[in-house]
Amino acid sequence: MCPVYINRIASIHAESRNEKPYFSAQEPDYKEMITNANLRRRMSRMIKMGVACGLECLKDISPEKIDAIITATGLGCLADTEKFMNALIDNREQMLNPTAFIQSTFNTVGAQIALLLKIHAYNVTYVHRGLSFESALIDGIMSIAEGKQQVLAGAMDEITPTSHIIQQRLGLLKGTTAGEGAQFFLLSAQKEEQTFAELKGVDTFITRMSAPEISNRMHHFLKSHGLAPEDIDWFISGKNGQEATDAVYTDLEHSLFPHALHSSFKEQCGEYQTASSYALWMVTKALKEEASSRYALIYNQYQGINHSIILIKRCTS
């Protein structure tokens, strides 16, 4: 594949848990990014978070230079969905205001960014559970390969008190802490002076697999990029506190990457379906600021079923 560079990054994420039982994103002053007060008032919290993050990533870039907007989300606009469902029950399915329903659709963030910046280009949203963000990245890589020059790719998910309670009752948060956030990346075919890193490849697979099976998959993935496990300087795992899945990550650290630097990211952002976007933001930011690692590999799994591998290379001058 042709080179894909990450030239800009932006993130809205949790700084700490504060007093809440989950990681809540530290939101900026939206007035500076979304200047239309009427539009801002109509936006839900997640829409403002995603739109502001996308606009920050495209700051000072001419809209004509953006060839695609590709967004991803695992659960979409939960607050708007809850608002519409409550109105449905309270009004007995009669005389409903459609605004909450319209704004709860998954492609709202990508559409709003395009409308605000007047970007008349390819615009799509992926909702593939724990592989939503990776699907957006793969589409971005394919878009660059097809000749597009600059692609905005990002992911966002939110958590509400209601959704947190539901996840707890379903047993999805045993041993882990839920989170939320928005991350956007400007992918480009051209390397620039401010380029953060090169996105070398993405792989996904959906099934329950043992550590040896995952290790074999990683071997094939690295081999397809002309690398061996010994070439990976930094291994980033999606450990979240759940013993069953964390044991797989630990096994890979010891068996496949014993020489690499080991770290995880969900203790900073929490567990959510597009949390791997935070990992990519964290890694690209670190590779730009530090010269200790050349190749970084992110491995994440969601609920033991959705697996993803992201390979990043530090850009040298």
Summary of the structure (lengths in Angstrom):
residues: 317
radius of gyration: 19.4
end to end distance: 21.5
largest distance: 63.2
contacts: 1091
relative contact order: 0.18
helix: 40%
strand: 23%
